[in-house]
Protein backbone atom coordinates (compact mmCIF):
# COMPACT_ATOMS: atom_id res chain seq x y z
CA UNK A 1 0.00 0.00 0.00
CA UNK A 2 2.81 2.35 0.86
CA UNK A 3 4.38 1.76 -2.54
CA UNK A 4 1.09 2.47 -4.29
CA UNK A 5 0.62 5.71 -2.37
CA UNK A 6 4.18 6.77 -3.16
CA UNK A 7 3.71 6.06 -6.89
CA UNK A 8 0.44 8.01 -6.97
CA UNK A 9 2.14 10.90 -5.18
CA UNK A 10 4.99 10.88 -7.69
CA UNK A 11 2.54 10.91 -10.60
CA UNK A 12 0.69 13.90 -9.12
CA UNK A 13 3.96 15.78 -8.63
CA UNK A 14 5.03 14.95 -12.18
CA UNK A 15 1.72 16.15 -13.65
CA UNK A 16 1.89 19.32 -11.52
CA UNK A 17 5.41 20.03 -12.77
CA UNK A 18 4.36 19.63 -16.39
CA UNK A 19 1.40 21.95 -15.85
CA UNK A 20 3.64 24.57 -14.24
CA UNK A 21 6.05 24.39 -17.17
CA UNK A 22 3.23 24.89 -19.66
CA UNK A 23 1.68 27.75 -17.75
CA UNK A 24 5.07 29.44 -17.32
CA UNK A 25 5.23 30.37 -21.00
CA UNK A 26 1.64 31.63 -21.29
CA UNK A 27 0.29 34.77 -19.69
CA UNK A 28 -2.98 34.43 -17.74
CA UNK A 29 -4.32 37.48 -19.61
CA UNK A 30 -3.69 35.85 -22.98
CA UNK A 31 -5.37 32.68 -21.81
CA UNK A 32 -8.48 34.56 -20.75
CA UNK A 33 -8.45 36.59 -23.96
CA UNK A 34 -8.14 33.45 -26.09
CA UNK A 35 -10.97 31.82 -24.20
CA UNK A 36 -13.24 34.82 -24.64
CA UNK A 37 -12.33 35.31 -28.32
CA UNK A 38 -12.97 31.75 -29.47
CA UNK A 39 -16.76 31.71 -29.06
CA UNK A 40 -17.18 35.29 -30.36
CA UNK A 41 -14.47 36.08 -32.96
CA UNK A 42 -13.72 39.77 -33.41
CA UNK A 43 -13.54 40.94 -37.05
CA UNK A 44 -10.24 42.14 -38.41
CA UNK A 45 -9.56 45.88 -38.17
CA UNK A 46 -8.60 45.86 -41.84
CA UNK A 47 -12.01 44.56 -42.84
CA UNK A 48 -13.70 47.20 -40.71
CA UNK A 49 -11.63 49.99 -42.19
CA UNK A 50 -12.30 48.71 -45.69
CA UNK A 51 -16.03 48.58 -45.15
CA UNK A 52 -16.07 52.03 -43.59
CA UNK A 53 -14.06 53.40 -46.50
CA UNK A 54 -16.49 51.78 -48.91
CA UNK A 55 -19.43 53.28 -47.06
CA UNK A 56 -17.86 56.74 -47.07
CA UNK A 57 -16.92 56.42 -50.76
CA UNK A 58 -20.39 55.57 -52.06
CA UNK A 59 -22.28 58.48 -50.42
CA UNK A 60 -19.66 60.98 -51.64
CA UNK A 61 -20.01 59.63 -55.19
CA UNK A 62 -23.80 59.78 -54.99
CA UNK A 63 -23.74 63.33 -53.63
CA UNK A 64 -21.37 64.51 -56.35
CA UNK A 65 -23.63 62.95 -58.97
CA UNK A 66 -26.67 64.66 -57.45
CA UNK A 67 -24.92 68.03 -57.46
CA UNK A 68 -23.97 67.64 -61.14
CA UNK A 69 -27.52 66.62 -62.05
CA UNK A 70 -28.88 69.64 -60.22
CA UNK A 71 -26.57 71.95 -62.18
CA UNK A 72 -27.74 70.41 -65.46
CA UNK A 73 -31.35 70.88 -64.34
CA UNK A 74 -30.76 74.53 -63.44
CA UNK A 75 -28.79 75.54 -66.53
CA UNK A 76 -31.11 73.77 -68.98
CA UNK A 77 -34.11 75.46 -67.35
CA UNK A 78 -32.47 78.89 -67.75
CA UNK A 79 -31.65 78.07 -71.37
CA UNK A 80 -35.25 77.19 -72.19
CA UNK A 81 -36.65 80.12 -70.22
CA UNK A 82 -34.39 82.61 -71.99
CA UNK A 83 -35.85 81.60 -75.35
CA UNK A 84 -39.46 81.55 -74.18
CA UNK A 85 -39.43 84.89 -72.34
CA UNK A 86 -38.94 87.31 -75.31
CA UNK A 87 -42.10 85.98 -76.98
CA UNK A 88 -44.23 87.88 -74.48
CA UNK A 89 -45.73 91.25 -75.41
CA UNK A 90 -44.03 94.40 -74.25
CA UNK A 91 -45.71 97.74 -73.66
CA UNK A 92 -44.14 99.31 -76.73
CA UNK A 93 -43.88 96.52 -79.27
CA UNK A 94 -44.37 92.81 -79.66
CA UNK A 95 -41.13 90.90 -79.79
CA UNK A 96 -40.65 88.15 -82.33
CA UNK A 97 -41.09 84.64 -81.01
CA UNK A 98 -38.51 81.88 -81.21
CA UNK A 99 -41.19 79.70 -82.84
CA UNK A 100 -40.64 81.63 -86.08
CA UNK A 101 -37.19 80.04 -86.41
CA UNK A 102 -36.93 76.23 -86.74
CA UNK A 103 -33.36 76.35 -85.44
CA UNK A 104 -34.45 78.04 -82.20
CA UNK A 105 -37.30 75.54 -81.82
CA UNK A 106 -34.64 72.84 -81.99
CA UNK A 107 -32.57 74.62 -79.31
CA UNK A 108 -35.63 74.98 -77.09
CA UNK A 109 -36.54 71.30 -77.53
CA UNK A 110 -33.02 70.19 -76.62
CA UNK A 111 -33.05 72.38 -73.50
CA UNK A 112 -36.39 70.87 -72.43
CA UNK A 113 -35.06 67.37 -73.11
CA UNK A 114 -31.96 68.03 -71.02
CA UNK A 115 -34.15 69.45 -68.25
CA UNK A 116 -36.38 66.34 -68.18
CA UNK A 117 -33.39 63.99 -68.29
CA UNK A 118 -31.68 65.82 -65.42
CA UNK A 119 -34.93 65.79 -63.41
CA UNK A 120 -35.23 62.03 -63.86
CA UNK A 121 -31.59 61.43 -62.89
CA UNK A 122 -31.98 63.69 -59.87
CA UNK A 123 -35.11 61.86 -58.75
CA UNK A 124 -33.43 58.50 -59.28
CA UNK A 125 -30.35 59.56 -57.33
CA UNK A 126 -32.43 60.66 -54.36
CA UNK A 127 -34.41 57.41 -54.53
CA UNK A 128 -31.19 55.38 -54.63
CA UNK A 129 -29.94 57.07 -51.48
CA UNK A 130 -33.24 56.64 -49.65
CA UNK A 131 -34.18 53.20 -51.02
CA UNK A 132 -31.36 51.49 -52.87
CA UNK A 133 -32.24 50.07 -56.31
CA UNK A 134 -35.96 50.87 -56.12
CA UNK A 135 -36.22 52.10 -59.72
CA UNK A 136 -33.42 50.55 -61.79
CA UNK A 137 -30.64 48.15 -60.90
CA UNK A 138 -27.14 49.54 -60.51
CA UNK A 139 -25.71 47.86 -63.61
CA UNK A 140 -28.57 48.98 -65.86
CA UNK A 141 -28.36 52.48 -64.43
CA UNK A 142 -24.63 52.72 -65.17
CA UNK A 143 -25.15 51.63 -68.79
CA UNK A 144 -28.07 54.00 -69.37
CA UNK A 145 -26.35 56.96 -67.72
CA UNK A 146 -23.19 56.42 -69.77
CA UNK A 147 -25.12 56.29 -73.06
CA UNK A 148 -27.65 59.06 -72.43
CA UNK A 149 -25.09 61.47 -70.95
CA UNK A 150 -23.16 61.36 -74.20
CA UNK A 151 -26.33 61.63 -76.28
CA UNK A 152 -27.65 64.66 -74.38
CA UNK A 153 -24.21 66.25 -74.47
CA UNK A 154 -24.07 65.87 -78.26
CA UNK A 155 -27.53 67.42 -78.62
CA UNK A 156 -26.57 70.36 -76.42
CA UNK A 157 -23.39 71.21 -78.30
CA UNK A 158 -25.18 70.87 -81.65
CA UNK A 159 -28.00 73.18 -80.49
CA UNK A 160 -25.45 75.74 -79.31
CA UNK A 161 -23.76 75.63 -82.73
CA UNK A 162 -27.09 76.12 -84.50
CA UNK A 163 -27.98 79.05 -82.24
CA UNK A 164 -24.66 80.76 -83.00
CA UNK A 165 -25.36 80.61 -86.73
CA UNK A 166 -28.83 82.12 -86.13
CA UNK A 167 -27.34 84.95 -84.09
CA UNK A 168 -24.89 85.88 -86.84
CA UNK A 169 -27.24 85.89 -89.84
CA UNK A 170 -30.96 85.95 -89.06
CA UNK A 171 -31.82 87.44 -85.67
CA UNK A 172 -31.45 91.21 -85.44
CA UNK A 173 -29.09 92.49 -82.80
CA UNK A 174 -30.21 94.36 -79.66
CA UNK A 175 -33.66 92.79 -79.83
CA UNK A 176 -35.19 90.83 -76.93
CA UNK A 177 -35.04 87.62 -78.95
CA UNK A 178 -31.37 88.19 -79.77
CA UNK A 179 -30.53 88.73 -76.09
CA UNK A 180 -32.55 85.68 -75.10
CA UNK A 181 -30.80 83.59 -77.73
CA UNK A 182 -27.40 84.73 -76.46
CA UNK A 183 -28.31 83.74 -72.89
CA UNK A 184 -29.78 80.44 -74.07
CA UNK A 185 -26.70 79.61 -76.14
CA UNK A 186 -24.38 80.41 -73.24
CA UNK A 187 -26.41 78.25 -70.87
CA UNK A 188 -26.50 75.42 -73.40
CA UNK A 189 -22.72 75.45 -73.66
CA UNK A 190 -22.34 75.54 -69.87
CA UNK A 191 -24.82 72.67 -69.59
CA UNK A 192 -22.75 70.73 -72.11
CA UNK A 193 -19.61 71.19 -69.98
CA UNK A 194 -21.40 70.02 -66.85
CA UNK A 195 -22.94 66.98 -68.52
CA UNK A 196 -19.54 66.14 -70.01
CA UNK A 197 -18.25 65.86 -66.44
CA UNK A 198 -21.25 63.68 -65.66
CA UNK A 199 -20.43 61.46 -68.65
CA UNK A 200 -16.87 61.03 -67.38
CA UNK A 201 -18.21 60.07 -63.97
CA UNK A 202 -20.64 57.59 -65.55
CA UNK A 203 -17.80 56.09 -67.59
CA UNK A 204 -15.67 55.75 -64.48
CA UNK A 205 -18.47 53.94 -62.63
CA UNK A 206 -19.08 51.64 -65.59
CA UNK A 207 -15.38 50.78 -65.98
CA UNK A 208 -15.10 50.17 -62.25
CA UNK A 209 -18.02 47.75 -62.43
CA UNK A 210 -16.78 45.87 -65.52
CA UNK A 211 -12.99 45.84 -65.07
CA UNK A 212 -12.18 46.32 -61.40
Helices and strands as residue ranges (DSSP letters): H 2-24, H 28-39, H 45-85, G 98-100, H 102-130, H 138-169, H 176-210
